[in-house]
Amino acid sequence: MDISNILGKQLIGYQELADGTEYFHSVDPATGNESPIRFYKATSTEVNMAATLAESAFTSYRKKSGGDKSTFLLKIADELAENKALLVSVCGAETALPQARLEGEVGRTINQFKLFAELIAEGSWIDARIDTAIPDRSPVPKPDLRSMLIALGPVAVFGASNFPFAFSVAGGDTVSALASGCPVIFKAHPAHPKTSELVGKAILNAAAACGLPAGVFSMIHGDGPSIGTALVTHPAIKAVGFTGSYKAGKSIMDAAFRRPHPIPVYAEMGSSNPVFVLPRALKQHHSAIASGYIQSLTMGAGQFCTNPGLLIYQDDGAQDNEVFLGTLKEGISQATTHALLTESIETAYSRGVSERSSNPALAILASNLASEKHPIPTLFSADHTVFSKDPSLEEELFGPSGIVVAIPSKNELLQFAQKLSGHLTATVHATEEDLVEYKELFDVLEQKVGRVLINGFPTGVEVSHAMVHGGPYPATSDSRSTSVGTAAIFRFTRPVCFQSYAASLLPEELKNENPLGIWRIVNGIRTNK
């Protein structure tokens, strides 16, 4: 592939179409310069074509073996690896993200495909369960029962602005849906359409090389309120994956639930990821914690869904607390950032900082006013009691800004935690003694978030089998799921039970002889025999 491959059209099956007349351009956020390429917005006819093709492709794709789907995912990984330099170059020019960050993100995305390929090749993830018949059981015979997870159907995926690879066209929603056996229709984010098209074509190249049906993957451009709604409400779509703002996510949820046949929406919608600093940890490590917090808060200009927007500490009036605040002030006043991803994100951040600056319940602790052309890193302070009066202070402000909250006692700190809404993460800095004394805090936090960290910072999400990137509403639309790690595959599946089935009709995974050698629960015992 090269940049001449970018045509600005919809990728529908193996076709490139542009039947509409409305279009937009890719913009370099660092310079404001527009790309000359026109990216045409999809028409309702094109949305219908993509959905109909996906529905048709599902009939055969869902029946592909774990080995066949694994080969497909590995081929996508190969396509991304072969075109890594081009992808990073193009993406840098339309996101202003640093080269090292983008190279790392492409590597993460490639490894994510390899991890899912390994999972589905092994096969035990489908949770096969077998209860054999007991025909002479009294008072009624027991039938033969066998169950496993199967794919839901075509999935609509909406990519994020802030991770142009890992949460975009070839991101976690796409790979987990494809791994489960579901075709994907991806709605590209307008913040990086050139990158999206190149990645979309890499996926289609892999699909063609594997002989997969047209419609196993499609990608369209367009506005969320119109094209997005048309996609979500199409009867062929059986689930939705979304990463973005609360407003957009809630709109998609509402549209999906209003359908004659509602469908699940797995939306990640933002979080301020509270960080708690307990007394002994503050006394012993105040400077290191403060410096680490500023680094995490301003990393990537604060454009992370795990950005720690709340810093809570217990203020006992000790001198260490003043040193802690002083380190925070110094760190934020010297923090450097880069251009935000889009003009709308820049506008929203500036408006949010302005509104907080004029809020009498908040005080500006420190900011870096020298950041004239970039978002101004800003740290506010607030009394803990104002959050119950103004819950909006707990909401995410997307960018390098946070609120420092001083709380005078353990009981009040616990009460503050109990009143938190849902978040993706919560972090606690503590010594061994703190962990014992504040055990109740952890009991509270595990009810509030999807991931609890000790003595670290939430930015940086490991792609693994055990990762949970989710949390209670409003951080996500469904607290039972994760959008990162191999457990993300379960979002796009449902269980089916086969009762008294003929052996010739059973899936390979449920046959007595276990030809795939997967782990199953047979009559209550876990075995691979």
N, C-alpha and C positions, 0 to 999 in steps of 0.2 A: 504493500500500500504506500501511497504518497499523498501529499496534500491535494493533488489534482483529483483524487477520488471523492473529495467533499463536494457534493452537488446541492445540498440543502433540501433534499426531498424526503418523503416518508419512505421508510424501509418496510414494505408490507410483503411478508413472505420473502420471495426472492426477487421482488420487483422494487423499483424506485419510482415513486409517483409524486406528482405535485399538481393536483387538479384545482387547487384553490388559488385565490388572487391575493390574499393577505400574507404578509411576510414580515420578518424581522431580521436584524443583523447581530452577529456576535460582536461584543464590545470588549476591548482591552481596558480593564478597570484602572490600570496604572496610568494610562494616557488619555483614555476616553475615545480613542480611535475606533472606528467601526470597520469590520471586515467587509469587503465588497460582496461577499457571498450572500445571496438571499436564502433565508430559511423559510420555506412555505409552511403555513399552518394547515393542519389537516382539515379536511371537510368532513361532514357527517357521513358522507358516502365512503370515504376512506377509512373512517373509524369502523363502520359497519363491515367493510371488506376485511380489515385486520381481525376483527372479532370472529367473523364467520370462518376465516381461514384457520384461526386458532382452535375453534371448536372442531373443525374437521381434522386438524392435525392431532388433537387430543385422542381421537379414537385409536390411532395406532401408536402414538408416542407413549401413552400411559402403559402400554403393554410391553414396551421395550424392557429388556432385562437390566438388572443393575450393572452388569458388565458393559452393555451397550451405552447406557447413559453415562457411565464413568468414562468411557472412551471419548464421548462428546465433550464432557467437562475438561478432560485433559487436553483435548484438541483446542478448546477455547484458551486454556492457559498457554499453550504453545503459540497461538496466534498473538496473544498479548505480549508474550516475551519477545517474539520476533520483531514486533513493531514498537517496542518500548521507547526507543529514542524518539521516534516520530510522535508518539502519544504525549510524551513529556514536553517536547518542544511546542506542540500545538496547544496543549493545555496551559502551559505557562503563559502564553500570549493572550489567553482569554480568561484567566483567573488571577494573575499576578501572584500566584503561589510560588514559593521558592522551588528551585529545581530539586534540591535534596529531598524536600518534603514530597514532591510528586513522584520521584523515583522510588521512595520508600512505599508510597501508597500503591503504585503499580505492583511492586513486589508483594505487598500484602494481598492485593486482589488476586494475583496469580496463585499464591499459596492457599488462598481461600478456596479456589476452584480445585486445587489438588486435595485439600482436606475433605471436601464433599465427595470428590471422586473416590477417595479411599473408603469413605463411609458407605456409599451405595454399592461399591464393588463387593465389600464384605457382606452386606445385606441384612444383618440382624436388626437394623434400625426399624424395620417394618413391624416389630412387636408381634410376631406370630404366636398365637396361643391355640392350643389344642386340648379339648376335653373329649376323650373317646367315649363311645356309647356304652351304656350298661343296660342291655335290653331286658335283663331279668330283674332289674331293680324293683323293689316294692315300696310304695303301692303303685307307682307309675314308672315305666321305663325311662331311662335317661338317653336323650338323643346324642348323636355325634355333633359336636360344636367346634368350629374352627374360625378364628378371626385374625385379621391383619389390617394394617393401614393401607389405604389406596389414595391415589391423587384426587384432588377436588375437581380440577378442570382449569380452563384458562385463567391466568392471573394478570390483573392490571397492576403495573408497578410505576410509582411516581418517584423520580430520583431527587436527591438533595443537591443544594447549591454548593455546600461546603466541602464535600468529598467527591470530586469529579470522577473518581474511579471506584473507591471502596463502597460508596453508597449511591452509585449512579447506574449506568447502563449494565455494567457487569458486577454490580454490587451484591450485597448479601441477600436482598430480596430476590433478585434474578437467579442467582446460583441455587438458592434453596428451593425455589419453585421448579426450576429445571431438573434439579436432582430428584425431586419428589415425583416427577412425571407430568408436570403441568407446563403447557406452553405459556409464554410470556408476551404481553404487549406492554412495551415500555413507553411512558410519556416522558420525553427528554426535557431536562431543565434548560430554560433559555439562557442560563448563566454560562453554559459551556456547550453549545450545540455542535461546534466543530469536533470537539473531543468525543461527544456522544455519537456522532455519525461514524467516526473511525472505529470506535469500540463496537458499535452495532454491526458494522460490516465485518469485524473480526469474528463476532459470534456467528454471523450468517455464513462466513467462509468455513467455519468449523462444522456448522450444520450440514452444509452442502458436501463437505468431505466425508461426513458420516452417513450420507444418504438419507437424511431426515426429511420429513414432509414439509412442504411450504406451510408457513404459519406457526411452526414451533417457536419462532421468535419474530416479532415485528417491533418497529419503533416509529413513533409519530411525534410531531411537534404541535404546539398549540397552547392556547390559554387554558388555565385550570378551570375557571368557571364554566366555560363552554365545552371545549374538547374533553377536559377531564371528567366533567359530569356525564357527557355522552358515553364515555368509555365505561365509567363505573356503573351506569344504569343499563348498559347493554345486557340483554338476557344471557348471552354466551359467557359473560364474565362471572366467575364463581368465587373470587376472593380478590382482595386489594392489599398491596403493600405500599406504605407511604412513609416518607421522612421529610419533615418540614415544620412549618409553623403550626401553632394551635388553631388559628383561624382557618387555614386551608384544610388541615386534618379533620377538624370538626365538620366542615362543609362536606367533605367526602364521606364521613361517617353518616351524616344525615341523609345524603343522597342514596347511600347503599341501604340504609334501613327503611327508606320510603319505597323501595322497589316492591313490586308484588310478591317477589320471593327474595327477602333480604339476604345479604351475603356478609361474611366476616370481613372486617377491615382491621388490618394491623398497622396502626399509625403511631409513629414516634413523633411527638409534637412539642418537645422542648422541656427544659428542666434547668433549675438553678443550682442543683447539686450541692447541698449544704456541707460545709466542712466544720467539724467541731474540734476545738483545741482544749483539752482537759488540763487542770491546774498544774500537775507535776510535769507534764510534757511541755507546757508553756514555760515553766521555770527553768527546765533543763535545756530546752532546744528552741527558745524563742526566735533567735535570729535565723536558724536553718528553716524553721517552719514558715516564717514570714517570707523569706526569700523564695522558698519552694512554691508558696502560694502565688506570689506575683508572677513567677515564671509560668505556672499552670494557667493563671488567669489571662495572661497576655499572649500565650502561645497561639500562633496562627491568627493573630489579631483578635483573639477571643472567639473565633468562629468554629467552636466545637460544641456538639450537643452535650458533652460532659464538662463544659466550662464551669468552674466552681464560683458561682455568682453570689454565694452567701458564706461568710466566715464568722463563726460564732465562738466566742471564748468566754470563760468565767473570769470576771474582773473582781479580784480581791484587793485591788488598790496597791499591789506590790510594785516595786521598782521594775521588775521584769516585764510587767505589762506595758510600761512606758517605752522600754527598749523595743518590745514587740511592735508597738504602734509606730515607733520611729523607723524601724526597718521597713515596715509596710509603706510608709510615706516616701522614704528614700527610693524604694524599689519602684513604686508606681511613677514617681517623678522622673525616673531615668529609663523607664520602659520604652522600647521601640516597637513599632508595629509596621504593617504595610497596608496597602489599599484594601478595602473590603471588597467582597466578590462582585457586588452589583451596586448600582446607584440606589436601588430601592432599599437594600440592606444598610447602606451608608445613611440614607435619609431616616430610616427607622431608628438607627442607633443614635444619631444626632438628636432626634426628637426625644428619645428616651432619656438621654443624659440631660437634656434641657429641662424636661418635666421633673426629673428627680432633683435637679439643682434648685428648682423653684418650690419643691415640696418642703414645707416647714418642719416636717418630721425627720428630714434628712439633713446632714451636714456634709460638705465636701471635705473629706479627710486629706486627699491629695489628688493631683492630676498632672499630666505632662502636657502643658500648653505649648511646648515646643513642637508638638506633632501637628504642624499646620496643614499638611497635605494628606494626612492619614487620620484614622479615628483616634480621638484623644483618650488615652487610658485614664480612667477616673475611678477613684475609690471613695465611696460614701460611708458614713457611719450613722447608726441609728440605735435608739433605745429599743430594747426587745418588746416593750409593750405596744409599740405602734403597729406591729404586724397584725394584731387582732383587730385593730381599727381600720387598717388598710391592707387587705390581703393581696392587693396587686403588687406590693413590694416584694412578694415572694416569687413573682413571675420572672421568667427569663428575659434579660435584656441582651440580645445577641450581639456580642462584641466585647472588648476588653474593659469591662466595668463590673464592680462588685460592691456589696454592702457588708461592712464590718459591724457585728452586733455584740455588744458587751452585755453579759448577764451576771447579776451579782451572786447567785447561789445555785447550788446543785438542783434544788427542787424547781426553781424557776427555769433552769436549763432543760430539765426533763419535761416540764409543762410546754416549753417552746417546741421541743421535738414532737410532743404528742399532737400539737396543733398544725404541724406541717402537712401540706397536701402531698400528692404523689410526685416522686422524683426518680430519675434514672439511677442516681448514686447518692450515697452519703459517706463521708469520710470522717474518721475519728483519729486524732493524734493523741496518743496516750502512752504512759509508762505501764509496767506490769501492775503497779499499785493502783493506777487509774483504772485499769481494766477491771480489777476486782471491785473497786468502790463504785464504778459507774456501769455495772453490768445491766442495770435496768435500761440504760440508754440504748444498748444494742437490741434489747427485746422490743423497744419501740421502733427503732430504725428499720429492722427487718420487715416491719409491717408497712413501711412508708416508701421503700425503694426496691429496685431490682438487684443492686450490688452494693454491699457494705465493705469499705476499705479501712484498714488500720495502717496508720503511719505511711501514707503515700498521698497521691493526688489522682483525681479521677480521669484526667486527660490521658488518652492512650487506652485503647480497648483491645485486649488480646483476642485473636480469633482462635478459638479452641473448642473442645467438646463441652467444657464446663462453664463457659462464659454465659452470663445473662445480661443482655443489653435491652432492658425493658423496665417496667415499673408501673405502679398504680396510676390511675387517671389523676391529673391530666397529662402526665408525662407520656403515657401511651394510652391507646384505646382498649387494650386488653392486657392486664397484668400477668396473665398466665403464659405469656410468650416472650421470646427473645428475637431480635433481628440480627444478632451476631452470634456466630458459633454454629455447630452442627445441629443443635436443638431447634434452630430456626426452621428446619425442614418440616417439623410437625404442624406448623401453621397452615400448610397447604395440603393437608391430608384429612381423611376421616376414616373411622373404623367400619369394617363390614364383617358380619358374621355369616358363615356358610353352614347351614344346618342340614344334616343328613345328606350331604352332597355326594354325588358319584365321584369316585376317585379320578376318573378320566377328566372331570371338569375342574378339579381343584388347581389353584395356582401352585407352581413349583414349591413355593415357600411353605405350603401347608400339606404337602404329600407325606405319607407315613415314612417313606424312605429318606426324607430330607436330602434330596439330591444336591442342594446348594450348601449343605453343611452349616447352616446358620444356627444361631442360638435361638431357642424357642422355649416357651413354657408349656410342657406337656403333662397334663394331669397334675398341675401344681408344682412341677419340678422343672427348674431351668436346665436345659441340656442342649447340646449340639449334635446329638445322636439321632 
